[in-house]
Amino acid sequence: MYCTKCGIELRESDRFCSGCGNRTATFDQPETPPRTLMLDKRNKKIGGVCAGFARYFGMDLVLMRVLWLGIALCTGVGFGVYLAAWIIIPSDHGFEMRDDRVEAAHVPRTI
């Protein structure tokens, strides 16, 4: 097998060319599931909007809350956008991300 970019001979197990770094034709990229924007009900303070956006963008939750607060206080638009997002964005309640502590808390204890 040869690199299609620089022509160096490659082994069959190579995923990248050692000369130019080009990906080989046999390299399969793992499929990443599409990200969906949902309210995060496990990490919420008010409605889960900031937690949902932080999870969607892969940001720190505290940083996202500080950004929302800064936008809300400086422009006044943040409060309306937060309320609209709270109403429009679907909740993740009941989806695959479950917390074992929450489920254990709802189990009745027998003596």
C-alpha positions, 0 to 999 in steps of 0.5 A: 500500500502506498500513500496517496499524497507523497507515494511512500510505501506503507504497511497494511496496518498503518493508519497514517503516513509516516512521511506526510501524516496523511490518513490512509484509506483503510483508516475508519473514523469512529462515528460520534453520536450527534449532540443534542441540546437538552436541559440538564435536570441533574445539575440544574439550579433553576431550570437546567438551561446553563447545565444543558448548554455547558454539556452541549458545548463541553464547557465547565458548568460554573463558567457557563453560569458566570457567562449567562449572569454576565450577559443578563446583568450587562445587556438585560437580554440574558433573562429573556433568553434564559426564560425562552430557552427554558420553555423551548429546549426539551428536558433530558428527564427520563433519558439514558443519563441516570444517576444511581444516587437519585434512583437509590433515593427513591427506593423505599427502605424496609426495616 
